[in-house]
Amino acid sequence: MDVSVTVDASGFAAEVRPWLRRNPITANVIATVLDHALAGASTGTDTQWITVRDGSGSVAGAAIHTRGHPLFLGPIPTSAAVRLAEHLAAEDPTAGHPSGEHRTLSEVVGPDEASTAFAEAWRRLTGADVRLSMSQGVYVLDELVPPVHVLGRARVATMADAVLCTRWFAEFEVEAMGGARPPGLTAATRERITEGRLTLWEDGGRPVSLSGRSAPAAGVARIGPVYTPPADRRRGYGAAVTAAATRAAVDAGATRCMLYTDLGNPTSNGVYQRLGYRRVGSASRFTVYRAGGVTDESAGE
């Protein structure tokens, strides 16, 4: 296996686009970030576009890593995941630090086998404390079954909602992901609002739940994050806003919709299944800890 890393999104796209089309669900995060970059979003040199080739030179997989965000793996062979870990560990000048301090890598997310192989290799190569932080379900919509008898209505978020939506996304990140506020969250939220990709559910004129969605990539839109403040839960708002965001994605041209769930939360998994989503796979999220049990992101707060 051969690994190459570039900061040139266009060159990366030319090489991996056919592979992304063959893996529209499991490589959806990579595809949506790539489309966003090609549309003019500035990722600068902070994003590494990673291509894995087999012995014949054919593309066997891809991954992306933006500083301050997880390393996202596509459905790559386990041998490729190990080779990628070796490549990145050799490139990172802090990877061999005896304290286990890593300048560039705080989380790894991807299909179970690939992410597990990478995590185990990274632990072995660097001495880092790498822990499974979430087991995720991968769901694809069969046919939307909207909930009934939920009070309120859906609407598209506007700039007047930007502060609220940013706060809710930050609360989601802490509660669901156990992480710090992501870098660039305010700008990312405002961009989603500008593109019409945030849906609010409101009851009595008051916003009570929020869902994001990605622009379709290879025809597939990813729904989420979905967040309802604790005081407004158990009223069906989360299901209602998810259904509304799903319908909005289809109206925007998506031929399929997908989402990720926390398998440790059976309530939300049940909600999505009742909406017509079917589980087709699983993924794992690993956190890379520094000495003292903190991540690079939390250390910078």
C-alpha positions as CSV (number, residue, x, y, z in Angstrom):
1,M,0.0,0.0,0.0
2,D,1.2,3.5,-0.9
3,V,0.0,6.7,0.9
4,S,0.2,10.2,-0.5
5,V,-0.9,13.4,1.2
6,T,-1.6,16.7,-0.5
7,V,-3.2,20.1,0.3
8,D,-4.4,20.4,-3.3
9,A,-8.2,19.6,-3.2
10,S,-8.5,19.7,-7.0
11,G,-5.7,17.2,-7.5
12,F,-7.1,14.9,-4.8
13,A,-10.5,15.1,-6.5
14,A,-9.1,14.1,-9.9
15,E,-7.7,11.0,-8.3
16,V,-10.4,9.8,-5.9
17,R,-13.7,11.0,-7.4
18,P,-14.5,7.6,-9.0
19,W,-13.7,5.8,-5.7
20,L,-16.0,8.3,-3.9
21,R,-18.8,7.6,-6.3
22,R,-18.5,3.8,-5.6
23,N,-18.7,4.5,-1.8
24,P,-21.3,7.2,-1.5
25,I,-22.4,6.3,2.0
26,T,-19.3,5.2,3.8
27,A,-17.2,8.0,2.3
28,N,-19.9,10.7,2.5
29,V,-18.0,12.9,4.9
30,I,-15.0,13.0,2.7
31,A,-17.1,13.7,-0.4
32,T,-19.1,16.6,1.2
33,V,-16.0,18.3,2.6
34,L,-14.3,17.9,-0.8
35,D,-17.3,19.4,-2.7
36,H,-17.3,22.3,-0.2
37,A,-13.6,23.0,-0.8
38,L,-14.0,22.8,-4.6
39,A,-16.9,25.3,-4.4
40,G,-14.6,27.9,-2.9
41,A,-14.5,27.2,0.8
42,S,-11.1,28.1,2.2
43,T,-9.4,25.1,4.0
44,G,-5.9,26.4,3.2
45,T,-3.1,24.1,4.1
46,D,-4.9,23.0,7.3
47,T,-6.6,20.2,5.4
48,Q,-4.7,17.1,4.3
49,W,-6.2,15.1,1.5
50,I,-5.0,11.6,1.7
51,T,-5.0,8.9,-1.0
52,V,-4.2,5.2,-0.5
53,R,-3.2,3.1,-3.5
54,D,-2.8,-0.6,-3.8
55,G,0.1,-2.5,-5.4
56,S,-1.2,-1.8,-8.9
57,G,-1.4,1.9,-8.3
58,S,-5.2,1.9,-8.2
59,V,-7.0,4.0,-5.5
60,A,-7.9,1.8,-2.6
61,G,-9.2,4.4,-0.3
62,A,-9.1,8.0,1.0
63,A,-9.1,10.0,4.1
64,I,-9.1,13.7,5.2
65,H,-7.7,15.5,8.2
66,T,-8.3,19.2,9.0
67,R,-6.4,20.6,11.9
68,G,-8.6,20.7,15.0
69,H,-11.0,18.1,13.6
70,P,-11.1,14.3,13.5
71,L,-9.2,12.3,10.9
72,F,-12.0,10.9,8.8
73,L,-11.3,7.5,7.2
74,G,-13.2,6.1,4.2
75,P,-13.8,2.3,3.8
76,I,-10.1,1.4,3.4
77,P,-8.5,-2.0,3.9
78,T,-7.1,-2.6,7.4
79,S,-3.6,-2.9,5.9
80,A,-4.1,0.5,4.3
81,A,-5.2,1.9,7.7
82,V,-2.0,0.6,9.3
83,R,0.1,2.0,6.5
84,L,-1.6,5.4,6.9
85,A,-0.9,5.4,10.6
86,E,2.8,4.7,9.9
87,H,2.9,7.5,7.3
88,L,1.2,10.1,9.5
89,A,3.3,9.1,12.6
90,A,6.5,9.6,10.6
91,E,5.3,13.0,9.3
92,D,4.3,14.3,12.8
93,P,7.4,15.7,14.6
94,T,5.7,15.2,18.0
95,A,4.4,11.7,17.3
96,G,7.4,10.0,19.1
97,H,7.3,12.4,22.0
98,P,7.6,10.3,25.2
99,S,4.6,12.0,26.8
100,G,2.4,10.8,24.0
101,E,1.8,14.4,22.9
102,H,0.5,14.7,19.3
103,R,0.3,18.0,17.6
104,T,-2.1,17.1,14.8
105,L,-4.3,14.2,15.7
106,S,-7.0,14.2,18.4
107,E,-9.7,11.9,17.0
108,V,-10.2,9.2,14.4
109,V,-13.5,8.4,12.8
110,G,-14.4,5.7,10.2
111,P,-15.8,2.3,9.5
112,D,-15.2,-0.1,12.3
113,E,-12.4,-2.3,10.9
114,A,-10.5,0.6,9.4
115,S,-10.7,2.9,12.4
116,T,-9.9,0.2,14.8
117,A,-6.8,-0.9,12.8
118,F,-5.6,2.7,12.6
119,A,-6.2,3.3,16.3
120,E,-4.3,0.2,17.3
121,A,-1.4,1.1,15.0
122,W,-1.3,4.6,16.2
123,R,-1.2,3.4,19.8
124,R,1.7,1.0,19.0
125,L,3.7,3.5,16.9
126,T,3.4,6.5,19.2
127,G,2.6,5.3,22.7
128,A,-0.5,7.4,22.8
129,D,-3.5,6.5,24.9
130,V,-6.2,5.9,22.2
131,R,-9.7,5.0,23.4
132,L,-13.0,4.1,21.8
133,S,-15.2,7.1,22.5
134,M,-18.3,6.2,20.5
135,S,-19.8,3.3,18.5
136,Q,-21.9,4.8,15.7
137,G,-24.7,3.4,13.6
138,V,-24.8,4.2,9.9
139,Y,-28.4,4.6,8.7
140,V,-29.9,5.1,5.2
141,L,-33.5,6.3,4.5
142,D,-35.8,3.8,2.9
143,E,-39.0,5.8,2.9
144,L,-39.8,8.8,5.1
145,V,-42.5,8.2,7.7
146,P,-43.0,11.6,9.4
147,P,-44.2,11.6,13.0
148,V,-47.8,12.7,13.7
149,H,-49.4,14.7,16.5
150,V,-46.2,16.7,17.2
151,L,-47.1,20.3,18.1
152,G,-45.4,23.1,16.1
153,R,-44.0,23.5,12.6
154,A,-40.7,23.5,10.8
155,R,-39.0,26.5,9.3
156,V,-35.6,27.3,7.7
157,A,-33.2,29.0,10.1
158,T,-32.3,32.6,9.3
159,M,-29.4,34.9,10.4
160,A,-31.6,36.0,13.3
161,D,-31.2,32.5,14.6
162,A,-27.4,32.4,14.2
163,V,-26.5,32.9,17.8
164,L,-29.0,30.3,19.0
165,C,-28.0,27.7,16.5
166,T,-24.3,28.2,17.3
167,R,-25.0,27.8,21.0
168,W,-27.0,24.6,20.4
169,F,-24.3,23.1,18.1
170,A,-21.8,23.8,20.8
171,E,-24.0,22.2,23.4
172,F,-24.5,19.2,21.1
173,E,-20.7,18.8,20.7
174,V,-20.2,18.8,24.5
175,E,-23.1,16.5,25.3
176,A,-23.0,14.0,22.4
177,M,-19.3,14.0,21.4
178,G,-17.7,14.9,24.8
179,G,-15.5,17.4,23.0
180,A,-14.8,21.1,23.2
181,R,-16.4,23.7,20.9
182,P,-15.1,23.0,17.4
183,P,-12.9,25.6,15.8
184,G,-14.8,27.9,13.4
185,L,-18.2,26.9,14.7
186,T,-19.7,30.4,14.4
187,A,-18.6,30.8,10.8
188,A,-19.7,27.3,9.9
189,T,-23.1,27.9,11.4
190,R,-23.6,31.2,9.5
191,E,-22.5,29.5,6.3
192,R,-25.1,26.7,6.8
193,I,-27.8,29.3,7.4
194,T,-26.8,31.2,4.2
195,E,-27.1,28.0,2.2
196,G,-30.5,27.1,3.8
197,R,-29.2,23.9,5.4
198,L,-30.4,24.4,9.0
199,T,-34.0,23.5,9.9
200,L,-35.6,24.6,13.2
201,W,-38.8,23.2,14.7
202,E,-40.7,25.8,16.7
203,D,-43.7,25.4,18.9
204,G,-45.8,28.5,19.8
205,G,-43.3,30.6,17.9
206,R,-40.4,29.4,20.0
207,P,-37.5,27.3,18.5
208,V,-37.3,24.0,20.3
209,S,-35.2,21.7,18.1
210,L,-32.5,22.0,15.4
211,S,-31.3,19.8,12.6
212,G,-28.5,20.4,10.1
213,R,-28.0,18.7,6.7
214,S,-25.2,18.5,4.2
215,A,-25.5,19.4,0.6
216,P,-25.8,16.2,-1.5
217,A,-22.6,14.6,-2.5
218,A,-22.8,11.8,-5.1
219,G,-26.5,12.2,-4.5
220,V,-26.4,11.5,-0.8
221,A,-27.3,14.1,1.9
222,R,-26.2,13.5,5.5
223,I,-28.7,14.6,8.1
224,G,-27.5,16.1,11.4
225,P,-26.5,17.1,13.9
226,V,-29.9,17.0,15.6
227,Y,-30.2,18.7,18.9
228,T,-33.1,19.4,21.3
229,P,-32.4,21.3,24.6
230,P,-33.0,19.0,27.6
231,A,-36.1,21.0,28.8
232,D,-37.8,20.4,25.5
233,R,-37.2,16.7,25.0
234,R,-39.7,13.8,25.0
235,R,-42.2,15.9,23.0
236,G,-41.4,14.5,19.6
237,Y,-39.6,17.7,18.4
238,G,-36.3,15.9,17.5
239,A,-38.2,13.4,15.3
240,A,-40.2,16.1,13.7
241,V,-37.2,18.3,12.9
242,T,-35.3,15.3,11.5
243,A,-38.2,14.5,9.2
244,A,-38.4,18.1,8.1
245,A,-34.6,18.3,7.4
246,T,-34.8,15.0,5.5
247,R,-37.6,16.3,3.3
248,A,-35.7,19.5,2.7
249,A,-32.7,17.5,1.6
250,V,-34.8,15.6,-0.9
251,D,-36.3,18.8,-2.2
252,A,-32.7,20.1,-2.6
253,G,-31.8,17.2,-4.9
254,A,-30.7,14.4,-2.7
255,T,-31.5,11.0,-4.1
256,R,-30.6,9.3,-0.8
257,C,-30.4,10.5,2.8
258,M,-28.2,9.1,5.6
259,L,-27.3,9.8,9.2
260,Y,-25.0,8.7,12.0
261,T,-26.2,7.7,15.4
262,D,-24.7,7.0,18.8
263,L,-25.3,3.3,19.3
264,G,-25.1,4.0,23.1
265,N,-28.4,5.9,22.8
266,P,-31.2,3.4,22.0
267,T,-33.8,6.2,22.2
268,S,-32.5,8.2,19.3
269,N,-31.8,5.0,17.2
270,G,-35.4,4.0,17.7
271,V,-36.6,7.4,16.6
272,Y,-34.7,7.3,13.4
273,Q,-35.9,3.7,12.6
274,R,-39.5,4.8,13.1
275,L,-38.9,7.7,10.6
276,G,-37.9,5.1,8.0
277,Y,-34.1,5.0,8.4
278,R,-32.5,1.5,8.2
279,R,-29.1,0.6,9.7
280,V,-26.6,-0.5,7.0
281,G,-23.3,-0.4,8.9
282,S,-21.4,0.9,11.8
283,A,-18.5,3.2,12.5
284,S,-16.2,3.9,15.4
285,R,-14.8,7.2,16.9
286,F,-11.5,7.0,18.8
287,T,-10.1,9.8,20.9
288,V,-6.3,10.3,21.1
289,Y,-5.3,11.4,24.6
290,R,-2.2,13.2,25.7
291,A,-0.4,12.6,29.0
292,G,-2.8,13.5,31.9
293,G,-5.8,12.2,30.0
294,V,-6.6,15.2,27.9
295,T,-6.9,15.8,24.2
296,D,-5.0,18.4,22.2
297,E,-8.3,20.3,21.7
298,S,-9.1,20.4,25.4
299,A,-5.5,21.4,26.2
300,G,-5.9,24.5,24.1
301,E,-9.0,25.8,25.8
